[in-house]
Amino acid sequence: MASGINGIGSIRNYIQTQGVRLNNQFQNEIIKRSKLLSQRMQGDLNNSVDRGAVGFTQRSILFFYRKVGRNSVTSTIMVKDIQAKYLYQVLVQPKAIDKFIPTSSTRLTKQGNISGLKKNLLSERYKVVKGKNGKERLIDTAKKDTKKKTKRVIGLREKKQRRLIYDFYKEANDGVRVIMSGIQGTFRISRQ
């Protein structure tokens, strides 16, 4: 026992002050570990993108905490609202989209899209041609390829399903279980 403790009153005071100190240490440890988990999740998300994440994606995971009363703390790891709308199909549930898939000879932007697609469609440099089999092709009318006309084809319209690049909920649940495994206490993990 600590020195200077004599009598029941001083023991009660010592236990209360130590209890408050231990509670604060416990809450701070949960906050610190949760923040490290959110940083690790952001890094894993950035690394899972094929050609590197753009700044919008690099700043998508948000961490905050709130102390509730004297004995409880709530730590939240989430994807920011605007980013969540954009990244939902690659983080949570993939959805099939109908778009032009670029051919191998097509010039692409940094993000993998056909460069100048909207501008060239409006100026009628690119035209959509429907084939006999029902497939739609996007052709470049400025290129003259008389033999096989393969160089003129910019893209084919197909249904494409984006793959899940990072399973946010699975990684968050696994991460929380790992970081909280060494701490004794009562925890509630919720998904919203």
Residue pairs with C-beta under 8 A, 6 or more apart in sequence:
1 14
2 14
4 10
5 11
5 14
20 70
23 70
23 71
26 183
26 185
27 67
27 73
29 183
30 73
30 75
30 180
30 183
31 65
31 73
31 75
33 179
33 180
33 183
34 63
34 65
34 75
34 77
34 176
34 179
35 63
35 65
35 75
36 179
37 77
37 172
37 175
37 176
37 179
38 61
38 62
38 63
38 77
39 63
40 175
41 61
41 77
41 168
41 171
41 172
41 175
42 58
42 60
42 61
44 166
44 171
45 53
45 57
45 60
45 61
45 91
45 165
45 166
45 168
46 52
46 53
46 57
46 58
48 165
48 166
49 57
49 165
50 112
50 165
51 110
51 111
51 112
54 111
56 83
56 86
57 83
57 87
59 80
59 83
60 79
60 80
60 83
60 84
60 87
61 77
61 78
61 79
61 80
62 76
62 77
62 78
62 79
62 80
63 75
63 76
63 77
64 75
64 76
65 73
65 74
65 75
65 76
66 73
66 74
66 76
67 73
67 74
68 74
77 172
78 84
78 192
79 87
79 91
79 168
84 91
89 95
89 97
89 162
90 162
90 163
90 164
90 165
90 166
91 164
91 165
91 166
91 167
91 168
92 164
92 167
92 168
92 169
93 164
94 161
94 162
94 163
94 164
95 161
95 162
96 159
96 160
96 161
97 159
97 160
97 161
97 162
98 157
98 158
98 159
98 160
99 157
99 158
99 160
100 114
100 117
100 138
100 154
100 155
100 156
100 157
101 155
101 156
101 157
101 158
101 160
102 108
102 112
102 113
102 114
102 154
102 155
103 153
103 154
103 155
103 156
105 150
105 151
105 153
106 114
106 154
106 155
107 114
107 115
108 114
108 115
109 115
114 138
114 154
114 155
117 126
120 126
120 140
121 128
124 141
125 140
125 141
125 142
126 138
126 139
126 140
126 141
126 154
127 138
127 139
127 141
128 136
128 137
128 138
128 157
129 136
129 137
129 138
129 139
130 136
130 137
131 137
135 156
135 157
136 156
136 157
137 153
137 155
137 156
137 157
138 153
138 154
138 155
138 156
138 157
139 149
139 152
139 153
139 154
140 152
140 153
140 154
141 152
143 151
143 152
145 151
145 152
169 191
173 189
173 191
176 187
176 189
180 187
